[in-house]
Amino acid sequence: MAEDHNKRILVSGAGPIGLSFALGLKNTSISVVIVDQHERPTTALLERDTRMIALSHRSVAFLKSIDVWSDLKPFATSIEGVHVSEKGYATKVELFASEHDLRDFGALIPLGRLVLGMLKAIDDCDNITYLDQTRLAHYELVTTEDQGCEQADCALQHHGEKRKERFDWIVAAEGMNSHLRMLSGIETYHRDYDQVAVIARAKFEKPHHNMAYERFTSDGPLALLPVGSHEMAVVLIASRLEKEKWQTASDAVFTNEVIYRQGYDLGDIESVTERHIWDLSLMMPKDVCKPCLTLIGNSAHSLHPIAGQGLNLGFRDCELLIPYFAGGVIPSLHDLARYQRERRHDVVKVVGATDFLVRSFGIDLLGATQLRNFALKSVNFIKPLKKRIARFGMGY
């Protein structure tokens, strides 16, 4: 690693991934500047943002390591069990955290509370600066004579004014349509799933007892994730051809579809929130590291939500990248190659598993449903496989 004092890192993107990476450097001598093109959200706005985020067991452990979980925990609902089944068949797979000597597999937390907790922690850090309404327009690499290493001259647009600042490293946490990834010329693999995710919260008649449900149907999978005592975060996958239908669907139409897919395990749906709809696709860049630049979060990978691993992969990016800056130093090219290998292995594993689920449960050929039912039944009798599936969901 290149050694020097008072290094400067620019983090582009103030979502949960960018903020958590910055917080991981709070005890170093590195000066961190976070920029985001949007206005900083107010506390009131974040408190009203009740979109739910699924955190794996490993992600919760990471949030504990950067000292934010204690403030987030009061707003979280633990996931103590997972129920997997396919519509039309009695076979089910049930996983319980207690079987693995754990209290839970992870937790659900409102996105607004997650971001709010991180922003409050950022405000208490002397070495972290947050600049809202600021965009990194472009950057160029320079080699300094006094330090003999590459740095990045960054052109920032802040509140409409242009200025140039020099940083030792840039971390892009801008989301799937990352400006920095495109600016740096990194090639990407992209595949459209021709599906949309319809996301909402629903209050059920019966308590969920902290059980999450994954239901596979011929119309698409349905995930129900526990919130509070009777509410569920609903992720309903549908064909993109039905996007307009779901954009205009009434509460009754939506609740009827959820009950049609899930059944009455939790009784009737008593109320449902406004729906949010996203197009689903797979994106993987050829590289996540270039000189003075690292991609993390959805800038580095974007995948189908069927296994709930997208944001959790981003937290694992942070978990593995932060140690390379320990002691206030900047990673070497050798360090970056090792980091990229480590992350590539994890991401390919998760993308492969996710893609397999999307493809296999989307097949309606003769005998396909019977084969899937047999596979689900087998999980109950192969304990090592059941344990491996549980650990995969926990992020390990």
Summary of the structure (lengths in Angstrom):
residues: 396
radius of gyration: 21.9
end to end distance: 27.6
largest distance: 70.2
contacts: 1281
relative contact order: 0.18
helix: 38%
strand: 32%
